[in-house]
Amino acid sequence: MKNKPRNNHATEEDDSQLKELLHSWDIEPKIPPDFDRAVWQRISSRQDDVRGLGKWLEFVGEQMARPRVAVSIALAVLTLTAFAAQIHSQLASHHTLQRLGERYAVTIDPLAPNHLKAVSR
């Protein structure tokens, strides 16, 4: 496909019309009067969020200085730790008893299913 020769006169008219249209198009952005203040408020609120953890830790530290609160928190942590340890030991004991039972079944019944024989090895 060959390009057809263009009429230079028509192209120049189109260019001049386009230039006039572009020059007439003037954009004036409207920035709210409190734009700067709003931006700085958003920045400071994000900084406050980061500082929030530090404030929380500071609050906990202050409360720990009070004997009643310190003892209460220490007892709560101790209770939760003991509860977690109890659950863990029950699970470990259950698994151990299950494995011992499977081994015992293999020693008594030589015709035990193959999956039990694999346990005893």
N, C-alpha and C positions, 0 to 999 in steps of 0.2 A: 504494500500500500504506500503510495506516494502522497506526500503532503501537498495539498492544493496551495497554490500561491495565495498569500493573504493580501487583502487590500490594506495598505499602510494607512490610508486616510481614515478608514473606519476604526482601525486600531488606535490611532492617535486620539480620535474623538472619545473612544471608550476609556482610554487612559486619562484624558483630561477630566471626564465626568467622574471617574473613580477617584482621582486626586481631589476634586472639589468635595465629593461626598466624604472622603476621609478627613479633610480639613474641617468640614462643618461638624463632624462628630467629635465633640469635646466632652471628655469624661471628667467629672468632678466628684471624687469619692467623698462620701459623707461619713465622717468619723464621729461617733458620739462624743460629747464633751467629757464624759467621765471614763473614756477608754483607758487612759494610762492608769488611773486609779484602780479600775477593775482588773487590769492585767496584774498589777502589783499585789492586789488582794488574793488573786488566784495563786500566785507564786508563794506568798506568805502562808496561805492555808496549806499548801503542799509541804512546806517546810515544817509547819506545825504538826502535820501528820507524822513526819519522820521523827520529830522531837517527842511525839506522844509516847513511844515506847520508853524513852529515857525518863519521861515524867512518871510513867507507870512504875518503872523499876525504882525510881526515887521514892514514890509513895509506899511501895512494899518495904523498902529499906527503913523508912520512917516508922512504919507500923511494926516491923520486927524489933525495933528498939523498945517497944512496949511489951513487958513480960507476958501479959495475958494473951495478946495476939500472937506472940512468938510461940508460946506453948501450944496454942490452938492450931497454928499452921504446922508445927512440927508433928503433932499428934495426927493430923489429917494426912500428912505425907507418909508417916509411918504406917497408918492403917491401910492406905492405898497400896503401899509397897508390899505389906504382908498379904493383902488380898490377891495381888498379882502373882506373888510367889506361890501361894496356895493353889491357884488355878494352874500354874505351870507345873507344879509337882504332881497334881492330879492327872494331868495329861500325860506326863512322862511315865507315871506309875501305870496308867491304863495301857499304854503302848508296851511297856515291859511285860505286864501280865499277859497280854495278848500273844506276844512272841513266845513266852514260856509255855503257855497253853498249847500253841501250835507245835512246839518242839516235843512236848510231852505226848501229844496225839500221834506224832510220827514214831516215837519210840514204842508206843503200845501197839499201833496198827501199822504193820509193814505194808499193807495195801492202801495206805492213805492216798488221797488225791495228790497229783503231781505238784500242785502249788504249795502243799504243806511240806513236801520233801525238799523243795528248794529253800525253805526257811531254815531247815536244820543244817544246811551246809555252811 
